[in-house]
Amino acid sequence: SFLFSHLVACAEDESMGPVFVKEPPNRVDFSNGTGAVVECQARGNPQPDIIWVRADGSAVGDVPGLRQ
């Protein structure tokens, strides 16, 4: 029992680079009437942060009136 819990604890401490679980498409078309949903999910150790950026590399902030 001790050996098993020790192995599990060690496995959780190992670093793992980010891997997409759900990768967003390269292009999303939408209309003001219907909108669009863009999903993205990744895993890794430590857990990766996902941020959205514009083509120029600047971070996308909240857009007033946009549901998230």
N, C-alpha and C positions, 0 to 999 in steps of 0.2 A: 504494500500500500504506500509506504513512504517513497519507494523508488519510482512508482508511477506518478505520484504528485510532483516529485522533483523533476521528472522528465517533462511533464506538462508545463511547469513553471519555466524551465529553461527554453522550451520551444517558443513560449510567448515573448521572451526577451530578445529573440533574434530579429534583426532588422530585415525588412523586405521592401524593395523599391515599389513605387506606385504602379498599379495595374488597373486598367479600365475594366469595370464590371459592366457598365452601360456607357458606351462612347457616344457623344453627341454627333449628329451629322455635320458634314462640312458646310452645308448651306441649308437654311430654313426660310421658306417663303410663307408669309402670312398676310392676312388682310386686317384692317382695323375692326371689321365686323366679327370675324371669327377668332382672331388671335392665333397663337401657336403655343405648344408646350415643347420645351427642349429639356430633355433629361440627361443627366450625367451622374455617374456613380463610379467611385474608385475605392480600392482597398490597398492596404500596405501597413507596414509597421515602422515608424509611427503612422497613424491614420492620416492620409493626405488631406490637405485643404483644397477645395475646388473653388476657383475664382473665375469670373468671366472677364475677358479683356477685349477691347476693340482692336481693329487691324493695326492701329498705331502703337499698341502695347499698353495703353492706359486702361485702368480698371473701370469696369462698368458699375455705376452706382444705382441706387434706387431711382426709378422713373415715376414721377407723380402720376397717380391714376392707374398705374399698372398693377394688376394682381400678381402676387408671387406665390 
